Amino acid sequence: MVLGVVATAWRDFVDLEVYRFGGAAILDGLPLYDVAEPDSGLLFTYPPFAALLMTVLALPPEVLTVGLWTGVSVGALAVTLRVFAQELRVRATPGLIAVLTVGMLVLDPVRETLEFGQVNLVLMALVSYDVLANRGRSAGVLVGVAAGVKLTPLVFVVLLFAVGRRRDAARALTAFLGTVLVGVLVVPRDSVAYWLHSVWDSERVGNLEFVRNQALSGTLTRVGHHEPSTLLWFVVAAAAGVALLGLAVAWWRVGGRDVGLLLAAGAMLLCSPISWDHHFVWVAPLLLVLAVRGPVWAVALVGVVGLVGARVAVPHGSQRELTWSWVDQLAGNGYCWLVLVLGTAAIQPLVAGRIRPLTSPSVSLPPEAEGAEYLRTTESPSSRNDRSWPPAMNG
């Protein structure tokens, strides 16, 4: 309750109010996608299954919901950091994870997610745990559930399949289809409205040129000073997505599962029709991975972009993004450039054959669980300098 009072005084939690509105619409039998949340004027844009889950958020008083949701989101960040720390073979003590979690709260996407009451940190935790830590027969299910809440995590189903975890990919896809079926059975009218109409209407989400949209669609719109054709966006997004997923698979197969997951997340964020800047909460585990694997320049780059964000130093709103200079383009498309720069830098270690796993996995996994290509080798102390990602740039 105390956390809720403090958090409510801090921000208005506009997205959480939309979630509560969607959940209340389900409980009251009102059309889910036809009416906007009265205070913000925002429409509910997630699948019907998400609204069914969000009925839980609509039941308690606002202050209690805010407190619980903020606590859950911070806890989800801690789960993600612990999963990545364990993958990096860092001794993930409670004290270390607590320090890391508090430190990551200052990052712009994390801070914005908490201020808006967004679901980003929870979805990141579900995906990270399921892909990197869940080795049981339920592996893949949480990815499917995350995709049922927000469609973009379907990218990780492709990743699981491509790295040889076909059973996990099948479970993820089955779980996702299960969420669709639940929506059809419980709220058939809203399901028809969503899957036949709302999901295809990009105008429900927002304007492409707005600086907060850091997907390729936003960057192309701002660089070209007008909205690109669907064909142009599709070609550019498909090329970037295939390249990043290809790099993700390559890193995974040589033992860099953490890097592979982050590259897949980058593909998801860039190729989504719209990715707001607060969706880039993946910079938190990225900073941790770079602190262990990467050179100083990469840590500094991610730290600066993550702390400052992309909208501070540029004119924005009222379509002023369409008049940006080239200097504005550099700063205002910061998250997009960050993914592209780090993705490009991730190529060199693969080509040079300089990647080795951090150490041998603590659990011996069958080929069908990890893919026959997964290397179970041990890194010697002398090879530590050969596993940097991205590579250090000299000259």
N, C-alpha and C positions, 0 to 999 in steps of 0.2 A: 504493500500500500504506500509506504514512504517513497519507494522508487517511482511509483506511478505519479504521486503528487509532484515530485521533483521534475520528472520527465515531462509532465503535462505543462508545467510552468516554463519549461525550456523551449518546447516547440509545439506546433499544432498537430503534427502527425497526420498529414493530409491523406497519405496513402492508406494508413491504417483505418482511417474513417471510411474510406471507400471499401475496404475489406469488410468492415462492420456493416456498412450499408448493403453490400452484396449478401452477406449472411442473413441480415434482417429481411431482405427481399425474399429469400428462400423460405424463411420461417413464416412470413406473412402471406406467401403465395402471390407475390407481385412479380411482374415481368422483370427479369434480371438485367436485360440489355437495352431496355427502352427508356429508362429513367436515370437521370444523373443524380449523383449525391448532392443534396441541396446546398451545402455550404461551399463546396469547392467547384461544383458544376462538372466534376469529372465522372466519366462513365466507367462501369465495371468492364474490364477487358480480358479477364482470365477465363479459362474453361469452366463449365458448370461444376465439375468435381471440386475445383478450388473453392467455389462459393459454398458448396456443401461443407467443406472443412471449416470455412470461415464463419459458419453459424456459431461455432464455439466462441469466436471473438465477439459476436454480437450479443451474447447473453449477459456477461458481467457488466457492471458499471464501467464507464469510460476510463476512470482513473485506475481501476484494478486491471483492466485490459492493457492499458499502456504500460503499467509496471511489469506485468507478466510478459508481455511481448518484447519489451526492451531487454528483460532478463534472459529470455529465450534466445534472442538474437545475439547477445554478448556470449552466452554459453555456446551457441553454434559456432561463433568465431573461434572460441577456445578449442572446440572439437576439431575444427579444420586445421588449426595450427598444430595440434597434437598429432593428428594423422600425418601431416607433412613432416613434422619433426621425427617421428618414428620411421618414416620412409627414408629420411636422410641419415638415419642411424644416430640421431642426436638424442642424448639422454633426456627424455621429456618428463622432467620432474614437475610436480604441481606448481612449485615456485617459478620455474622457468616459463611454463605455459601462462601463468598469471601475469608475469612481467611482459611477455610477448603480446598477450591479449590487450592489456592496458596500453602498451605502446602503439599497437595498430589502430586503436580507437581514434587517433589524430588524423589518420589518412582520410582524404576527402570522400571517397566512395563509401567508406565505413561510417564516417560521421553523418553523411547525408542519408544513408540507409536507416540509421537509428533515428535521425530527425524526422524523416518521412514515415517511419514505421513500416518500411518496406520488407519484403520477404527474401531479399537477396542472400543474406547471411545464412538463413536456414537452408535454402536450396543448395548453396555451396557446400555446406556441411554434409547434407544427404549424399551429394554426388561424391565428394572427396572420400568419405568413409566407405561408401559402397565400392568405389573403383580401387582404392588403394589398400583398404584395411579389411573389408569383408571377404573372408575366404570360405564361408560356409555355403550351404545349399540355397541360401536366400540371396546370394550375391546377384546384383542386377535389379532387384525389386525396388530398392530405394531410388535408383535412377529413373525407373518407370514411374514411380509415384511423383518424383520431382517434375518429370515431363507432363504428368497429369495436372499439376498445379500451374505450370508455365511451360509452354511447348518447347522452348529453346534447348532444354537439356536432352532432347532427342539426339543431339550431336554426339553425346557420350555413348549412346547405343551403337552408333556407327564405329566409334573408337573401340568399344569392347569386341565387336565383331571383327574389326580389321586386325586386332592384335592376337586373335586366336581364341578369345574367350567367348565362343559362340553360344555356349549354354547360358552364360550370364547375359549375353545380348538378347537371347530368346526370352529369358525371364524378364528382362527389362521391358522388352516390347510387349510381352503378355501383360505385365503389370500396367503399362500405359493403356493398352486396349481395355483392360479391366476398369480403369478409371473412366474411360469414355462410356463403357457399358453402364457403370453405376450412374453416371449422369443421365443417360438415356432412360434408364428405368425409374429413377427418382424424380427427375424434372424434365420430362420429355419435351415440353414446350420450349423451355430455355435451351435445351440441347439442339433442337432444330434451328432455333434462332442463331445460336453461336456457330455451329458447324456449317451452316448453309449461307450465313450472311456476315455476322459480326467478325469472325476470324479473318475474313478477307478485306475488311474495311480498315485500311491503315489510318484514315482520318480520325478514327475513334481514339487513337493513341496520342497524336500530336503532330506538329509540323516538322517535316524532315530537316529543315534548315536550322532549327533551334540549336544553339550551341551545346545543350545538354545531350543531344543525339550524337554520340561518338561512334556509331556504326559507319560502315562505308557509305551507306545511303546519305548520311548527313555530311560526311566529308566531300563526297562527289557533288552534292548540292551546293555547298559553300564554295568549293574550288571553282565550279563551273558557273556560279552565280545564278543558277536556276536548277530546278529539279531535273535529274537525269531521266532518260527514257527507261522504261522497265527492262528493255533488252540490255542497255549499257550496264545498269546496276546488276542485272543477273550475271552477265559475263564477268564483270570485275569481281563480284562477290563469290561466284563459283570458282574462279581461278584462285583467289586468296584462300577460300575455304579448303579446296583440294590440296593446295600447297601446304597449309598449316597442318591439316590432318595427316598428310603424308609425312611431314617432319615429326609429328607426334608419334606415329607408328614406328618410324625409324629409331627415335630415341627410346621408345618403350622396349624395342627388341634388343637393344644393347644394354638394358638395365636402367635406363633413365625414366622410370615410370612417372616420377614427380614432374619432370620436364614435359613428358608426353601429355600428361593430364592438363598442364597449364597451356600448352600449345593448342590442345583441343578446345579449352575454354576461350582462348583467343579467337579461334575460328568461329565459335558460337557468337561471341560478342561482335565481331566485325561483320558477320554475314547475316545477322538478324536484321529484319527490316528497320527496326529501331532499337538501339541500345543506349539508354540514358547513362549519364556519367556515373550514377550511383550503382549501376549494374556491375561496374568494374571493381567489385570488392575482391576479385581474385588477385589484386595487387598485394594484398596482405600475405598470402602464402608465397607469392612470387618473391617478395622481399626476403622471406626466410630462405627460400631455395637459393637465391642469388648470394645471400650471405655465406652459404656453405659452398656453393658450386662456382659462383661467378666472380668476375673481376670488379674492382672498385668502380669503374666508370658505369657499369650496369646498375650497381646498387645505388649510385648517386642519381642516375637518370630516373629510375623508378621512384626513388625517394622524393625527388623534386616534383615530378608529375603527380605522384600520389598525394603529397602534402598540399600542393598549390591547387591542383585541379586544372581544368581547361578553360574555365569561363572568367577567371578573375581579371585578366589583363586585356580583354577584348570587348568591343561593343556588342551587345546582344539584346535580343528582344525586338519586337516590331519589325522583323525581317531585316534588321541591320546586318545580320550575318552575310547577307547576299552582297554587301558592299565591302567586304573585308579586303585589306591589302595582303600582300604575300607574308608580311610579318604577322598579321593577325592569323593567317592560315597556319603558320607554324605553331603558334601558341594555342589557338582555339580548337585545333584538331589533335590535341596532345595525346589522348588515349589511343586514338587510331594509329598515329605515328609510332607510339610506344610499342604496340603489338607488332607492327610491320618491321620496325628496327630490330627488336629482339628475335622475331621469327627469322629474319635474314641472318642475324648473327649466329643463330643456332645451326646454320648449315655447315659452317667451317669445321667444327669438331667432328661432324659425321664424315665429311669428305676426307679429313686428315686421319681418321681412325683413332682419335685421341680419347675416346670415351670408354670408361670402365665403370661398372657398378661401384657404389661406395663400399660395399662389402657383400659377402654372401648372405642371402635371405636367411632369417632365423628359422623359417618353416620351409621344409621341402615341399614343393608344389607339383602336382601332376601336370603333364603337358597340356591336358585339356583345360586346366584352370588358368594357365598363364600363357599358353601358346608355346609351341615347341621351340620357338626361336629365343625364348628368354634365357639369357646367359646367367648361369649360377657360378660366377667366378669371384674370387676374393681379391680385393685391392690391396696391394702392398703399400707400405708407407712411401716408397719412392715414386709411386704412380699418382700421388695426390694432385700434383700440378698438371696431370694429363686429363683431368675430368672437369675442367672449367667450362661453364656455360653462362653467358656467351663467352667466346674466346677473348682474351685480352687484346686490345688493339694497340699496336705499336707503329708509330710513324704515320 
